[in-house]
């Protein structure tokens, strides 16, 4: 489905997208077990995501699963020149733990609870942080996982590591790839002729 809502598509309106996405899930996807939410520039290794979920089968707290590249102990940026600028009058103190941009994986029962929380938590202009606030209100601590890479394989954009399919074969999600790079990397990851020395433990 292509979802459209009646507001300007701007950075500070991403929180409205988050709330409407949770509402849409609540109404139209009641039978889903898990939800992956990702940007359009992320590489997702679907087989590894399924392997990860299979490894969690039977866990007692699976209904509260929320996993991604979790940012903890972050503070608001006070520089008015930054698009992430938050004045002290709006929010003071550290942010709750939240999933970095790009994508995350959650259990559907938790998505329902997040939708209800999003209806009562005051909107915040940074969507990732807003979702962290909703998680905090539910008493859910998001789980970090090395298989989620918000800033690429390495933060050094020119590094050859960011183009090495052996890293992608082991990961669940990598953020910030151009469309042609996404397609090329998918073909490389599916190529059984590429033999890699080491893989990341997914569980």
C-alpha positions as a Markdown table, in Angstrom:
| # | Residue | x | y | z |
|---|---|---|---|---|
| 1 | Unk | 0.0 | 0.0 | 0.0 |
| 2 | Unk | 1.0 | 3.6 | -0.6 |
| 3 | Unk | 0.0 | 5.7 | 2.4 |
| 4 | Unk | -0.7 | 9.4 | 2.1 |
| 5 | Unk | -1.5 | 11.9 | 4.9 |
| 6 | Unk | -2.5 | 15.5 | 4.9 |
| 7 | Unk | 0.6 | 17.4 | 6.1 |
| 8 | Unk | 3.8 | 18.7 | 4.7 |
| 9 | Unk | 6.5 | 16.1 | 4.2 |
| 10 | Unk | 9.2 | 17.8 | 6.3 |
| 11 | Unk | 11.9 | 16.6 | 8.8 |
| 12 | Unk | 10.0 | 17.9 | 11.8 |
| 13 | Unk | 6.8 | 16.2 | 10.6 |
| 14 | Unk | 8.4 | 12.7 | 10.6 |
| 15 | Unk | 6.8 | 12.2 | 14.0 |
| 16 | Unk | 3.4 | 12.5 | 12.4 |
| 17 | Unk | 4.4 | 9.8 | 10.0 |
| 18 | Unk | 5.4 | 7.6 | 12.9 |
| 19 | Unk | 2.1 | 8.1 | 14.7 |
| 20 | Unk | 0.0 | 7.5 | 11.5 |
| 21 | Unk | 2.1 | 4.4 | 10.6 |
| 22 | Unk | 1.4 | 3.0 | 14.1 |
| 23 | Unk | -2.3 | 3.8 | 13.6 |
| 24 | Unk | -2.4 | 2.1 | 10.2 |
| 25 | Unk | -0.7 | -1.0 | 11.6 |
| 26 | Unk | -3.2 | -1.1 | 14.4 |
| 27 | Unk | -6.1 | -1.0 | 12.0 |
| 28 | Unk | -5.0 | -3.0 | 9.0 |
| 29 | Unk | -2.3 | -5.5 | 10.2 |
| 30 | Unk | -3.8 | -7.2 | 13.3 |
| 31 | Unk | -2.6 | -10.6 | 12.2 |
| 32 | Unk | 1.1 | -9.7 | 11.8 |
| 33 | Unk | 3.6 | -11.2 | 14.3 |
| 34 | Unk | 6.4 | -8.7 | 13.7 |
| 35 | Unk | 7.0 | -5.4 | 12.0 |
| 36 | Unk | 10.1 | -4.1 | 10.3 |
| 37 | Unk | 10.1 | -0.3 | 9.8 |
| 38 | Unk | 12.8 | 1.0 | 7.5 |
| 39 | Unk | 13.8 | 4.0 | 5.4 |
| 40 | Unk | 13.9 | 3.6 | 1.6 |
| 41 | Unk | 17.7 | 3.7 | 1.6 |
| 42 | Unk | 18.3 | 0.7 | 3.8 |
| 43 | Unk | 19.6 | -2.7 | 2.9 |
| 44 | Unk | 17.7 | -5.4 | 4.6 |
| 45 | Unk | 18.9 | -9.0 | 4.7 |
| 46 | Unk | 15.5 | -10.7 | 5.0 |
| 47 | Unk | 16.9 | -14.2 | 5.6 |
| 48 | Unk | 19.0 | -13.0 | 8.5 |
| 49 | Unk | 16.0 | -11.1 | 10.0 |
| 50 | Unk | 14.0 | -14.3 | 9.9 |
| 51 | Unk | 16.9 | -16.3 | 11.4 |
| 52 | Unk | 17.1 | -13.8 | 14.2 |
| 53 | Unk | 13.4 | -14.1 | 14.9 |
| 54 | Unk | 13.6 | -17.9 | 14.8 |
| 55 | Unk | 16.4 | -17.8 | 17.4 |
| 56 | Unk | 14.0 | -15.8 | 19.7 |
| 57 | Unk | 11.2 | -18.3 | 19.4 |
| 58 | Unk | 9.9 | -19.2 | 22.9 |
| 59 | Unk | 11.5 | -16.3 | 24.7 |
| 60 | Unk | 9.2 | -15.1 | 27.4 |
| 61 | Unk | 9.4 | -11.4 | 26.5 |
| 62 | Unk | 9.0 | -11.8 | 22.8 |
| 63 | Unk | 5.8 | -9.7 | 22.7 |
| 64 | Unk | 7.9 | -6.7 | 23.8 |
| 65 | Unk | 10.7 | -7.2 | 21.3 |
| 66 | Unk | 12.1 | -3.9 | 20.0 |
| 67 | Unk | 15.6 | -4.2 | 18.4 |
| 68 | Unk | 17.8 | -2.0 | 16.4 |
| 69 | Unk | 20.9 | 0.3 | 16.6 |
| 70 | Unk | 20.1 | 1.8 | 20.0 |
| 71 | Unk | 21.4 | 5.1 | 21.0 |
| 72 | Unk | 21.7 | 5.7 | 24.8 |
| 73 | Unk | 22.6 | 8.6 | 27.0 |
| 74 | Unk | 22.2 | 11.1 | 24.1 |
| 75 | Unk | 21.4 | 14.8 | 24.9 |
| 76 | Unk | 19.5 | 17.4 | 22.9 |
| 77 | Unk | 21.5 | 19.5 | 20.5 |
| 78 | Unk | 21.3 | 23.1 | 21.5 |
| 79 | Unk | 22.8 | 24.7 | 18.4 |
| 80 | Unk | 20.1 | 26.6 | 16.4 |
| 81 | Unk | 22.0 | 25.8 | 13.2 |
| 82 | Unk | 21.3 | 22.1 | 13.6 |
| 83 | Unk | 18.2 | 20.4 | 12.2 |
| 84 | Unk | 18.2 | 18.5 | 15.4 |
| 85 | Unk | 18.1 | 21.7 | 17.5 |
| 86 | Unk | 15.9 | 21.4 | 20.6 |
| 87 | Unk | 15.6 | 24.4 | 22.9 |
| 88 | Unk | 15.9 | 23.8 | 26.6 |
| 89 | Unk | 12.4 | 25.1 | 27.1 |
| 90 | Unk | 11.0 | 22.2 | 25.0 |
| 91 | Unk | 13.1 | 19.4 | 26.6 |
| 92 | Unk | 15.7 | 19.3 | 29.3 |
| 93 | Unk | 17.8 | 16.4 | 30.3 |
| 94 | Unk | 19.0 | 13.3 | 28.5 |
| 95 | Unk | 16.9 | 11.5 | 25.9 |
| 96 | Unk | 15.6 | 8.0 | 26.6 |
| 97 | Unk | 17.2 | 5.1 | 24.7 |
| 98 | Unk | 15.9 | 5.1 | 21.1 |
| 99 | Unk | 16.6 | 3.4 | 17.8 |
| 100 | Unk | 18.8 | 5.3 | 15.4 |
| 101 | Unk | 17.4 | 6.2 | 12.0 |
| 102 | Unk | 17.2 | 3.7 | 9.3 |
| 103 | Unk | 15.2 | 0.9 | 10.7 |
| 104 | Unk | 14.2 | -1.3 | 13.6 |
| 105 | Unk | 12.3 | -4.5 | 14.3 |
| 106 | Unk | 9.5 | -4.9 | 16.8 |
| 107 | Unk | 6.8 | -7.4 | 17.9 |
| 108 | Unk | 3.3 | -6.5 | 16.7 |
| 109 | Unk | 1.8 | -6.6 | 20.2 |
| 110 | Unk | 4.3 | -3.9 | 21.2 |
| 111 | Unk | 3.4 | -1.9 | 18.0 |
| 112 | Unk | -0.2 | -1.8 | 19.3 |
| 113 | Unk | 0.9 | -0.6 | 22.7 |
| 114 | Unk | 3.1 | 2.0 | 21.1 |
| 115 | Unk | 0.2 | 3.3 | 19.0 |
| 116 | Unk | -1.9 | 3.8 | 22.2 |
| 117 | Unk | 1.1 | 5.5 | 23.9 |
| 118 | Unk | 1.6 | 7.8 | 20.9 |
| 119 | Unk | -1.9 | 9.0 | 21.3 |
| 120 | Unk | -1.2 | 10.3 | 24.8 |
| 121 | Unk | 2.5 | 11.3 | 24.7 |
| 122 | Unk | 3.0 | 15.0 | 23.6 |
| 123 | Unk | 4.5 | 15.1 | 20.0 |
| 124 | Unk | 8.2 | 15.7 | 19.8 |
| 125 | Unk | 9.9 | 17.0 | 16.6 |
| 126 | Unk | 12.5 | 14.2 | 16.4 |
| 127 | Unk | 10.7 | 11.0 | 15.5 |
| 128 | Unk | 13.3 | 8.5 | 16.7 |
| 129 | Unk | 13.4 | 10.2 | 20.1 |
| 130 | Unk | 9.6 | 10.4 | 20.2 |
| 131 | Unk | 9.4 | 6.6 | 19.8 |
| 132 | Unk | 11.9 | 6.3 | 22.6 |
| 133 | Unk | 9.7 | 8.4 | 24.8 |
| 134 | Unk | 6.7 | 6.1 | 24.0 |
| 135 | Unk | 8.8 | 3.0 | 24.8 |
| 136 | Unk | 9.9 | 4.6 | 28.1 |
| 137 | Unk | 6.3 | 5.2 | 29.0 |
| 138 | Unk | 5.6 | 1.5 | 28.5 |
| 139 | Unk | 8.5 | 0.4 | 30.6 |
| 140 | Unk | 10.1 | -1.2 | 27.5 |
| 141 | Unk | 13.9 | -1.0 | 27.1 |
| 142 | Unk | 14.9 | -1.2 | 23.4 |
| 143 | Unk | 17.5 | -3.9 | 22.6 |
| 144 | Unk | 20.7 | -3.0 | 20.8 |
| 145 | Unk | 21.9 | -5.4 | 18.1 |
| 146 | Unk | 25.2 | -5.2 | 16.1 |
| 147 | Unk | 23.4 | -6.4 | 13.0 |
| 148 | Unk | 21.7 | -3.0 | 12.6 |
| 149 | Unk | 24.0 | -0.4 | 11.2 |
| 150 | Unk | 22.6 | 3.2 | 11.2 |
| 151 | Unk | 25.7 | 4.8 | 9.8 |
| 152 | Unk | 26.9 | 2.1 | 7.4 |
| 153 | Unk | 29.4 | -0.6 | 8.1 |
| 154 | Unk | 31.8 | 2.1 | 9.2 |
| 155 | Unk | 31.2 | 5.9 | 9.6 |
| 156 | Unk | 34.0 | 6.6 | 7.2 |
| 157 | Unk | 32.0 | 7.0 | 4.0 |
| 158 | Unk | 35.0 | 6.3 | 1.6 |
| 159 | Unk | 36.0 | 3.0 | 3.4 |
| 160 | Unk | 36.0 | -0.1 | 1.2 |
| 161 | Unk | 34.3 | -1.9 | 4.1 |
| 162 | Unk | 31.1 | -0.2 | 3.2 |
| 163 | Unk | 31.2 | -2.0 | -0.2 |
| 164 | Unk | 32.3 | -5.4 | 1.1 |
| 165 | Unk | 29.5 | -8.0 | 0.6 |
| 166 | Unk | 30.9 | -10.2 | 3.3 |
| 167 | Unk | 29.8 | -7.7 | 5.9 |
| 168 | Unk | 26.4 | -7.5 | 4.4 |
| 169 | Unk | 26.0 | -11.3 | 4.4 |
| 170 | Unk | 26.2 | -11.2 | 8.2 |
| 171 | Unk | 24.0 | -8.2 | 9.0 |
| 172 | Unk | 20.3 | -7.5 | 9.3 |
| 173 | Unk | 20.1 | -3.9 | 8.1 |
| 174 | Unk | 22.5 | -1.3 | 6.8 |
| 175 | Unk | 21.5 | 2.3 | 6.4 |
| 176 | Unk | 22.4 | 4.9 | 3.7 |
| 177 | Unk | 22.8 | 3.1 | 0.3 |
| 178 | Unk | 21.9 | 4.6 | -3.0 |
| 179 | Unk | 19.3 | 2.7 | -5.1 |
| 180 | Unk | 21.9 | 1.2 | -7.5 |
| 181 | Unk | 24.1 | 0.2 | -4.6 |
| 182 | Unk | 21.2 | -1.5 | -2.9 |
| 183 | Unk | 20.4 | -3.6 | -6.0 |
| 184 | Unk | 24.1 | -4.4 | -6.6 |
| 185 | Unk | 24.7 | -5.4 | -3.0 |
| 186 | Unk | 21.6 | -7.7 | -3.0 |
| 187 | Unk | 22.9 | -9.6 | -6.0 |
| 188 | Unk | 26.3 | -9.9 | -4.3 |
| 189 | Unk | 24.9 | -11.2 | -1.1 |
| 190 | Unk | 22.9 | -13.8 | -2.9 |
| 191 | Unk | 26.0 | -15.0 | -4.8 |
| 192 | Unk | 27.1 | -18.3 | -3.3 |
| 193 | Unk | 30.4 | -18.1 | -5.1 |
| 194 | Unk | 31.5 | -15.4 | -2.7 |
| 195 | Unk | 33.1 | -17.2 | 0.3 |
| 196 | Unk | 33.5 | -15.1 | 3.5 |
| 197 | Unk | 35.9 | -16.0 | 6.3 |
| 198 | Unk | 33.8 | -14.8 | 9.2 |
| 199 | Unk | 30.2 | -14.1 | 10.0 |
| 200 | Unk | 28.5 | -12.2 | 12.7 |
| 201 | Unk | 26.5 | -14.1 | 15.4 |
| 202 | Unk | 22.9 | -13.0 | 14.8 |
| 203 | Unk | 21.1 | -14.1 | 18.0 |
